Amino acid sequence: MPHDKSVSFEVSPSMERVLEGVRQQQGLDTLDQAAEYLTRHRIRNAARNTAGPRALYPVKGGKR
């Protein structure tokens, strides 16, 4: 879903190296995409942790 909002922030040399590593690892074109990837990844993990672990297990047994 495209949007027209953008956020700017200063990046330290060490953070730039991290973003470059993520960019290469994920096959992204820009450092901005790497920053967005990390942000989305963190949001997904936070949502998952907030909801708690969910697991589906097969129900064993026959008729009652």
PyMOL Python script that loads the backbone (N, CA, C, O; Angstrom):
from pymol import cmd

cmd.read_pdbstr("""\
ATOM      1  N   MET A   1       0.843  -1.166   0.000  1.00  0.00           N
ATOM      2  CA  MET A   1       0.000   0.000   0.000  1.00  0.00           C
ATOM      3  C   MET A   1       0.895   1.239   0.000  1.00  0.00           C
ATOM      4  O   MET A   1       1.525   1.519   1.020  1.00  0.00           O
ATOM      5  N   PRO A   2       0.976   1.967  -1.065  1.00  0.00           N
ATOM      6  CA  PRO A   2       1.831   3.145  -1.139  1.00  0.00           C
ATOM      7  C   PRO A   2       1.321   4.259  -0.222  1.00  0.00           C
ATOM      8  O   PRO A   2       0.123   4.378   0.035  1.00  0.00           O
ATOM      9  N   HIS A   3       2.236   5.044   0.247  1.00  0.00           N
ATOM     10  CA  HIS A   3       1.879   6.182   1.081  1.00  0.00           C
ATOM     11  C   HIS A   3       2.753   7.367   0.695  1.00  0.00           C
ATOM     12  O   HIS A   3       3.773   7.202   0.025  1.00  0.00           O
ATOM     13  N   ASP A   4       2.356   8.545   1.113  1.00  0.00           N
ATOM     14  CA  ASP A   4       3.119   9.730   0.744  1.00  0.00           C
ATOM     15  C   ASP A   4       3.823  10.347   1.946  1.00  0.00           C
ATOM     16  O   ASP A   4       4.284  11.486   1.865  1.00  0.00           O
ATOM     17  N   LYS A   5       3.916   9.621   3.057  1.00  0.00           N
ATOM     18  CA  LYS A   5       4.605  10.115   4.240  1.00  0.00           C
ATOM     19  C   LYS A   5       6.028   9.593   4.245  1.00  0.00           C
ATOM     20  O   LYS A   5       6.289   8.463   3.834  1.00  0.00           O
ATOM     21  N   SER A   6       6.946  10.424   4.714  1.00  0.00           N
ATOM     22  CA  SER A   6       8.325   9.973   4.832  1.00  0.00           C
ATOM     23  C   SER A   6       8.899  10.498   6.139  1.00  0.00           C
ATOM     24  O   SER A   6       8.430  11.500   6.680  1.00  0.00           O
ATOM     25  N   VAL A   7       9.906   9.819   6.632  1.00  0.00           N
ATOM     26  CA  VAL A   7      10.580  10.189   7.860  1.00  0.00           C
ATOM     27  C   VAL A   7      12.071  10.272   7.556  1.00  0.00           C
ATOM     28  O   VAL A   7      12.617   9.429   6.844  1.00  0.00           O
ATOM     29  N   SER A   8      12.709  11.270   8.091  1.00  0.00           N
ATOM     30  CA  SER A   8      14.150  11.433   7.904  1.00  0.00           C
ATOM     31  C   SER A   8      14.851  11.293   9.242  1.00  0.00           C
ATOM     32  O   SER A   8      14.331  11.713  10.275  1.00  0.00           O
ATOM     33  N   PHE A   9      16.031  10.702   9.214  1.00  0.00           N
ATOM     34  CA  PHE A   9      16.841  10.629  10.429  1.00  0.00           C
ATOM     35  C   PHE A   9      18.307  10.531  10.044  1.00  0.00           C
ATOM     36  O   PHE A   9      18.657  10.073   8.957  1.00  0.00           O
ATOM     37  N   GLU A  10      19.146  10.970  10.955  1.00  0.00           N
ATOM     38  CA  GLU A  10      20.586  10.920  10.735  1.00  0.00           C
ATOM     39  C   GLU A  10      21.067   9.503  11.039  1.00  0.00           C
ATOM     40  O   GLU A  10      20.583   8.861  11.970  1.00  0.00           O
ATOM     41  N   VAL A  11      22.013   9.029  10.254  1.00  0.00           N
ATOM     42  CA  VAL A  11      22.534   7.681  10.429  1.00  0.00           C
ATOM     43  C   VAL A  11      24.012   7.766  10.739  1.00  0.00           C
ATOM     44  O   VAL A  11      24.778   8.382   9.998  1.00  0.00           O
ATOM     45  N   SER A  12      24.411   7.144  11.837  1.00  0.00           N
ATOM     46  CA  SER A  12      25.827   7.114  12.203  1.00  0.00           C
ATOM     47  C   SER A  12      26.558   6.156  11.263  1.00  0.00           C
ATOM     48  O   SER A  12      25.928   5.319  10.617  1.00  0.00           O
ATOM     49  N   PRO A  13      27.871   6.274  11.187  1.00  0.00           N
ATOM     50  CA  PRO A  13      28.631   5.350  10.331  1.00  0.00           C
ATOM     51  C   PRO A  13      28.423   3.882  10.711  1.00  0.00           C
ATOM     52  O   PRO A  13      28.358   3.021   9.833  1.00  0.00           O
ATOM     53  N   SER A  14      28.318   3.592  12.007  1.00  0.00           N
ATOM     54  CA  SER A  14      28.119   2.193  12.414  1.00  0.00           C
ATOM     55  C   SER A  14      26.728   1.698  12.003  1.00  0.00           C
ATOM     56  O   SER A  14      26.576   0.550  11.586  1.00  0.00           O
ATOM     57  N   MET A  15      25.714   2.561  12.120  1.00  0.00           N
ATOM     58  CA  MET A  15      24.360   2.179  11.700  1.00  0.00           C
ATOM     59  C   MET A  15      24.315   2.015  10.186  1.00  0.00           C
ATOM     60  O   MET A  15      23.613   1.138   9.681  1.00  0.00           O
ATOM     61  N   GLU A  16      25.045   2.837   9.466  1.00  0.00           N
ATOM     62  CA  GLU A  16      25.091   2.707   8.012  1.00  0.00           C
ATOM     63  C   GLU A  16      25.674   1.357   7.613  1.00  0.00           C
ATOM     64  O   GLU A  16      25.216   0.745   6.648  1.00  0.00           O
ATOM     65  N   ARG A  17      26.685   0.888   8.351  1.00  0.00           N
ATOM     66  CA  ARG A  17      27.261  -0.428   8.066  1.00  0.00           C
ATOM     67  C   ARG A  17      26.236  -1.535   8.322  1.00  0.00           C
ATOM     68  O   ARG A  17      26.141  -2.491   7.553  1.00  0.00           O
ATOM     69  N   VAL A  18      25.474  -1.398   9.406  1.00  0.00           N
ATOM     70  CA  VAL A  18      24.435  -2.393   9.713  1.00  0.00           C
ATOM     71  C   VAL A  18      23.385  -2.402   8.606  1.00  0.00           C
ATOM     72  O   VAL A  18      23.001  -3.464   8.116  1.00  0.00           O
ATOM     73  N   LEU A  19      22.924  -1.219   8.214  1.00  0.00           N
ATOM     74  CA  LEU A  19      21.919  -1.131   7.156  1.00  0.00           C
ATOM     75  C   LEU A  19      22.445  -1.692   5.840  1.00  0.00           C
ATOM     76  O   LEU A  19      21.705  -2.347   5.105  1.00  0.00           O
ATOM     77  N   GLU A  20      23.699  -1.444   5.541  1.00  0.00           N
ATOM     78  CA  GLU A  20      24.296  -1.985   4.316  1.00  0.00           C
ATOM     79  C   GLU A  20      24.313  -3.510   4.363  1.00  0.00           C
ATOM     80  O   GLU A  20      24.037  -4.169   3.361  1.00  0.00           O
ATOM     81  N   GLY A  21      24.635  -4.068   5.525  1.00  0.00           N
ATOM     82  CA  GLY A  21      24.611  -5.525   5.670  1.00  0.00           C
ATOM     83  C   GLY A  21      23.212  -6.095   5.470  1.00  0.00           C
ATOM     84  O   GLY A  21      23.040  -7.111   4.798  1.00  0.00           O
ATOM     85  N   VAL A  22      22.215  -5.439   6.055  1.00  0.00           N
ATOM     86  CA  VAL A  22      20.826  -5.883   5.889  1.00  0.00           C
ATOM     87  C   VAL A  22      20.409  -5.742   4.431  1.00  0.00           C
ATOM     88  O   VAL A  22      19.751  -6.625   3.879  1.00  0.00           O
ATOM     89  N   ARG A  23      20.791  -4.633   3.811  1.00  0.00           N
ATOM     90  CA  ARG A  23      20.448  -4.407   2.407  1.00  0.00           C
ATOM     91  C   ARG A  23      20.972  -5.544   1.541  1.00  0.00           C
ATOM     92  O   ARG A  23      20.245  -6.085   0.708  1.00  0.00           O
ATOM     93  N   GLN A  24      22.238  -5.904   1.741  1.00  0.00           N
ATOM     94  CA  GLN A  24      22.828  -6.981   0.947  1.00  0.00           C
ATOM     95  C   GLN A  24      22.182  -8.327   1.267  1.00  0.00           C
ATOM     96  O   GLN A  24      21.872  -9.104   0.363  1.00  0.00           O
ATOM     97  N   GLN A  25      21.984  -8.597   2.547  1.00  0.00           N
ATOM     98  CA  GLN A  25      21.419  -9.881   2.970  1.00  0.00           C
ATOM     99  C   GLN A  25      20.011 -10.085   2.416  1.00  0.00           C
ATOM    100  O   GLN A  25      19.657 -11.193   2.014  1.00  0.00           O
ATOM    101  N   GLN A  26      19.213  -9.030   2.392  1.00  0.00           N
ATOM    102  CA  GLN A  26      17.827  -9.136   1.954  1.00  0.00           C
ATOM    103  C   GLN A  26      17.641  -8.826   0.471  1.00  0.00           C
ATOM    104  O   GLN A  26      16.530  -8.934  -0.047  1.00  0.00           O
ATOM    105  N   GLY A  27      18.716  -8.442  -0.215  1.00  0.00           N
ATOM    106  CA  GLY A  27      18.622  -8.156  -1.645  1.00  0.00           C
ATOM    107  C   GLY A  27      17.856  -6.876  -1.945  1.00  0.00           C
ATOM    108  O   GLY A  27      17.146  -6.794  -2.947  1.00  0.00           O
ATOM    109  N   LEU A  28      17.996  -5.883  -1.082  1.00  0.00           N
ATOM    110  CA  LEU A  28      17.283  -4.620  -1.259  1.00  0.00           C
ATOM    111  C   LEU A  28      18.137  -3.642  -2.059  1.00  0.00           C
ATOM    112  O   LEU A  28      19.351  -3.810  -2.170  1.00  0.00           O
ATOM    113  N   ASP A  29      17.490  -2.617  -2.614  1.00  0.00           N
ATOM    114  CA  ASP A  29      18.194  -1.660  -3.469  1.00  0.00           C
ATOM    115  C   ASP A  29      18.809  -0.491  -2.715  1.00  0.00           C
ATOM    116  O   ASP A  29      19.842   0.033  -3.132  1.00  0.00           O
ATOM    117  N   THR A  30      18.191  -0.071  -1.608  1.00  0.00           N
ATOM    118  CA  THR A  30      18.662   1.133  -0.918  1.00  0.00           C
ATOM    119  C   THR A  30      18.738   0.913   0.588  1.00  0.00           C
ATOM    120  O   THR A  30      18.163  -0.032   1.128  1.00  0.00           O
ATOM    121  N   LEU A  31      19.469   1.817   1.256  1.00  0.00           N
ATOM    122  CA  LEU A  31      19.537   1.778   2.710  1.00  0.00           C
ATOM    123  C   LEU A  31      18.185   2.142   3.318  1.00  0.00           C
ATOM    124  O   LEU A  31      17.837   1.667   4.399  1.00  0.00           O
ATOM    125  N   ASP A  32      17.428   2.982   2.623  1.00  0.00           N
ATOM    126  CA  ASP A  32      16.086   3.320   3.094  1.00  0.00           C
ATOM    127  C   ASP A  32      15.209   2.071   3.159  1.00  0.00           C
ATOM    128  O   ASP A  32      14.448   1.891   4.110  1.00  0.00           O
ATOM    129  N   GLN A  33      15.317   1.220   2.158  1.00  0.00           N
ATOM    130  CA  GLN A  33      14.543  -0.018   2.158  1.00  0.00           C
ATOM    131  C   GLN A  33      14.992  -0.929   3.296  1.00  0.00           C
ATOM    132  O   GLN A  33      14.170  -1.609   3.911  1.00  0.00           O
ATOM    133  N   ALA A  34      16.288  -0.944   3.576  1.00  0.00           N
ATOM    134  CA  ALA A  34      16.801  -1.757   4.685  1.00  0.00           C
ATOM    135  C   ALA A  34      16.260  -1.243   6.015  1.00  0.00           C
ATOM    136  O   ALA A  34      15.878  -2.037   6.875  1.00  0.00           O
ATOM    137  N   ALA A  35      16.224   0.079   6.193  1.00  0.00           N
ATOM    138  CA  ALA A  35      15.679   0.660   7.422  1.00  0.00           C
ATOM    139  C   ALA A  35      14.194   0.330   7.551  1.00  0.00           C
ATOM    140  O   ALA A  35      13.722   0.015   8.644  1.00  0.00           O
ATOM    141  N   GLU A  36      13.460   0.399   6.451  1.00  0.00           N
ATOM    142  CA  GLU A  36      12.036   0.066   6.484  1.00  0.00           C
ATOM    143  C   GLU A  36      11.843  -1.411   6.794  1.00  0.00           C
ATOM    144  O   GLU A  36      10.941  -1.769   7.552  1.00  0.00           O
ATOM    145  N   TYR A  37      12.670  -2.269   6.222  1.00  0.00           N
ATOM    146  CA  TYR A  37      12.596  -3.706   6.492  1.00  0.00           C
ATOM    147  C   TYR A  37      12.778  -3.967   7.985  1.00  0.00           C
ATOM    148  O   TYR A  37      12.004  -4.708   8.591  1.00  0.00           O
ATOM    149  N   LEU A  38      13.815  -3.350   8.579  1.00  0.00           N
ATOM    150  CA  LEU A  38      14.073  -3.568  10.002  1.00  0.00           C
ATOM    151  C   LEU A  38      12.925  -3.038  10.866  1.00  0.00           C
ATOM    152  O   LEU A  38      12.555  -3.660  11.861  1.00  0.00           O
ATOM    153  N   THR A  39      12.373  -1.904  10.485  1.00  0.00           N
ATOM    154  CA  THR A  39      11.256  -1.332  11.230  1.00  0.00           C
ATOM    155  C   THR A  39      10.044  -2.248  11.184  1.00  0.00           C
ATOM    156  O   THR A  39       9.430  -2.522  12.215  1.00  0.00           O
ATOM    157  N   ARG A  40       9.701  -2.718  10.001  1.00  0.00           N
ATOM    158  CA  ARG A  40       8.544  -3.610   9.859  1.00  0.00           C
ATOM    159  C   ARG A  40       8.767  -4.930  10.604  1.00  0.00           C
ATOM    160  O   ARG A  40       7.850  -5.472  11.221  1.00  0.00           O
ATOM    161  N   HIS A  41       9.998  -5.432  10.536  1.00  0.00           N
ATOM    162  CA  HIS A  41      10.343  -6.679  11.222  1.00  0.00           C
ATOM    163  C   HIS A  41      10.141  -6.510  12.727  1.00  0.00           C
ATOM    164  O   HIS A  41       9.586  -7.390  13.385  1.00  0.00           O
ATOM    165  N   ARG A  42      10.588  -5.389  13.266  1.00  0.00           N
ATOM    166  CA  ARG A  42      10.452  -5.124  14.700  1.00  0.00           C
ATOM    167  C   ARG A  42       8.984  -4.981  15.095  1.00  0.00           C
ATOM    168  O   ARG A  42       8.574  -5.485  16.141  1.00  0.00           O
ATOM    169  N   ILE A  43       8.202  -4.311  14.282  1.00  0.00           N
ATOM    170  CA  ILE A  43       6.775  -4.141  14.576  1.00  0.00           C
ATOM    171  C   ILE A  43       6.070  -5.494  14.574  1.00  0.00           C
ATOM    172  O   ILE A  43       5.249  -5.768  15.450  1.00  0.00           O
ATOM    173  N   ARG A  44       6.387  -6.342  13.594  1.00  0.00           N
ATOM    174  CA  ARG A  44       5.774  -7.684  13.548  1.00  0.00           C
ATOM    175  C   ARG A  44       6.130  -8.479  14.795  1.00  0.00           C
ATOM    176  O   ARG A  44       5.264  -9.114  15.397  1.00  0.00           O
ATOM    177  N   ASN A  45       7.404  -8.448  15.188  1.00  0.00           N
ATOM    178  CA  ASN A  45       7.827  -9.190  16.376  1.00  0.00           C
ATOM    179  C   ASN A  45       7.155  -8.652  17.632  1.00  0.00           C
ATOM    180  O   ASN A  45       6.743  -9.431  18.492  1.00  0.00           O
ATOM    181  N   ALA A  46       7.037  -7.329  17.751  1.00  0.00           N
ATOM    182  CA  ALA A  46       6.382  -6.741  18.917  1.00  0.00           C
ATOM    183  C   ALA A  46       4.913  -7.159  18.975  1.00  0.00           C
ATOM    184  O   ALA A  46       4.400  -7.476  20.048  1.00  0.00           O
ATOM    185  N   ALA A  47       4.242  -7.161  17.840  1.00  0.00           N
ATOM    186  CA  ALA A  47       2.834  -7.581  17.800  1.00  0.00           C
ATOM    187  C   ALA A  47       2.704  -9.050  18.177  1.00  0.00           C
ATOM    188  O   ALA A  47       1.792  -9.431  18.910  1.00  0.00           O
ATOM    189  N   ARG A  48       3.608  -9.861  17.680  1.00  0.00           N
ATOM    190  CA  ARG A  48       3.581 -11.290  17.995  1.00  0.00           C
ATOM    191  C   ARG A  48       3.808 -11.506  19.490  1.00  0.00           C
ATOM    192  O   ARG A  48       3.131 -12.329  20.106  1.00  0.00           O
ATOM    193  N   ASN A  49       4.757 -10.773  20.075  1.00  0.00           N
ATOM    194  CA  ASN A  49       5.050 -10.920  21.494  1.00  0.00           C
ATOM    195  C   ASN A  49       3.911 -10.402  22.364  1.00  0.00           C
ATOM    196  O   ASN A  49       3.663 -10.940  23.444  1.00  0.00           O
ATOM    197  N   THR A  50       3.226  -9.379  21.911  1.00  0.00           N
ATOM    198  CA  THR A  50       2.095  -8.833  22.656  1.00  0.00           C
ATOM    199  C   THR A  50       0.950  -9.830  22.706  1.00  0.00           C
ATOM    200  O   THR A  50       0.310  -9.991  23.744  1.00  0.00           O
ATOM    201  N   ALA A  51       0.692 -10.494  21.600  1.00  0.00           N
ATOM    202  CA  ALA A  51      -0.410 -11.448  21.518  1.00  0.00           C
ATOM    203  C   ALA A  51      -0.072 -12.757  22.212  1.00  0.00           C
ATOM    204  O   ALA A  51      -0.969 -13.547  22.504  1.00  0.00           O
ATOM    205  N   GLY A  52       1.181 -12.997  22.476  1.00  0.00           N
ATOM    206  CA  GLY A  52       1.600 -14.249  23.098  1.00  0.00           C
ATOM    207  C   GLY A  52       1.793 -15.329  22.062  1.00  0.00           C
ATOM    208  O   GLY A  52       1.342 -15.203  20.924  1.00  0.00           O
ATOM    209  N   PRO A  53       2.463 -16.389  22.459  1.00  0.00           N
ATOM    210  CA  PRO A  53       2.704 -17.480  21.502  1.00  0.00           C
ATOM    211  C   PRO A  53       1.404 -18.196  21.154  1.00  0.00           C
ATOM    212  O   PRO A  53       0.544 -18.417  22.007  1.00  0.00           O
ATOM    213  N   ARG A  54       1.291 -18.537  19.925  1.00  0.00           N
ATOM    214  CA  ARG A  54       0.128 -19.284  19.452  1.00  0.00           C
ATOM    215  C   ARG A  54       0.637 -20.533  18.750  1.00  0.00           C
ATOM    216  O   ARG A  54       1.579 -20.481  17.958  1.00  0.00           O
ATOM    217  N   ALA A  55       0.008 -21.632  19.049  1.00  0.00           N
ATOM    218  CA  ALA A  55       0.395 -22.873  18.393  1.00  0.00           C
ATOM    219  C   ALA A  55      -0.856 -23.723  18.190  1.00  0.00           C
ATOM    220  O   ALA A  55      -1.779 -23.710  19.005  1.00  0.00           O
ATOM    221  N   LEU A  56      -0.861 -24.445  17.104  1.00  0.00           N
ATOM    222  CA  LEU A  56      -1.958 -25.354  16.825  1.00  0.00           C
ATOM    223  C   LEU A  56      -1.436 -26.779  16.975  1.00  0.00           C
ATOM    224  O   LEU A  56      -0.389 -27.134  16.435  1.00  0.00           O
ATOM    225  N   TYR A  57      -2.177 -27.574  17.706  1.00  0.00           N
ATOM    226  CA  TYR A  57      -1.792 -28.956  17.903  1.00  0.00           C
ATOM    227  C   TYR A  57      -2.925 -29.848  17.413  1.00  0.00           C
ATOM    228  O   TYR A  57      -4.094 -29.487  17.552  1.00  0.00           O
ATOM    229  N   PRO A  58      -2.602 -31.003  16.844  1.00  0.00           N
ATOM    230  CA  PRO A  58      -3.670 -31.913  16.419  1.00  0.00           C
ATOM    231  C   PRO A  58      -4.433 -32.447  17.628  1.00  0.00           C
ATOM    232  O   PRO A  58      -3.841 -32.715  18.674  1.00  0.00           O
ATOM    233  N   VAL A  59      -5.717 -32.597  17.482  1.00  0.00           N
ATOM    234  CA  VAL A  59      -6.542 -33.135  18.549  1.00  0.00           C
ATOM    235  C   VAL A  59      -6.525 -34.653  18.403  1.00  0.00           C
ATOM    236  O   VAL A  59      -6.853 -35.188  17.344  1.00  0.00           O
ATOM    237  N   LYS A  60      -6.144 -35.330  19.463  1.00  0.00           N
ATOM    238  CA  LYS A  60      -6.072 -36.791  19.433  1.00  0.00           C
ATOM    239  C   LYS A  60      -7.290 -37.366  20.155  1.00  0.00           C
ATOM    240  O   LYS A  60      -7.836 -36.756  21.074  1.00  0.00           O
ATOM    241  N   GLY A  61      -7.681 -38.502  19.736  1.00  0.00           N
ATOM    242  CA  GLY A  61      -8.797 -39.157  20.407  1.00  0.00           C
ATOM    243  C   GLY A  61      -9.912 -39.469  19.432  1.00  0.00           C
ATOM    244  O   GLY A  61      -9.911 -39.017  18.287  1.00  0.00           O
ATOM    245  N   GLY A  62     -10.834 -40.229  19.897  1.00  0.00           N
ATOM    246  CA  GLY A  62     -11.949 -40.637  19.042  1.00  0.00           C
ATOM    247  C   GLY A  62     -13.241 -40.017  19.530  1.00  0.00           C
ATOM    248  O   GLY A  62     -13.253 -38.950  20.144  1.00  0.00           O
ATOM    249  N   LYS A  63     -14.324 -40.711  19.243  1.00  0.00           N
ATOM    250  CA  LYS A  63     -15.639 -40.234  19.639  1.00  0.00           C
ATOM    251  C   LYS A  63     -15.786 -40.325  21.154  1.00  0.00           C
ATOM    252  O   LYS A  63     -15.164 -41.160  21.810  1.00  0.00           O
ATOM    253  N   ARG A  64     -16.604 -39.466  21.676  1.00  0.00           N
ATOM    254  CA  ARG A  64     -16.896 -39.497  23.131  1.00  0.00           C
ATOM    255  C   ARG A  64     -18.279 -39.995  23.361  1.00  0.00           C
ATOM    256  O   ARG A  64     -18.716 -40.096  24.507  1.00  0.00           O
TER     257      ARG A  64
END
""", "prot")
cmd.dss("prot")
cmd.show_as("cartoon", "prot")
cmd.util.cbc("prot")
cmd.orient("prot")
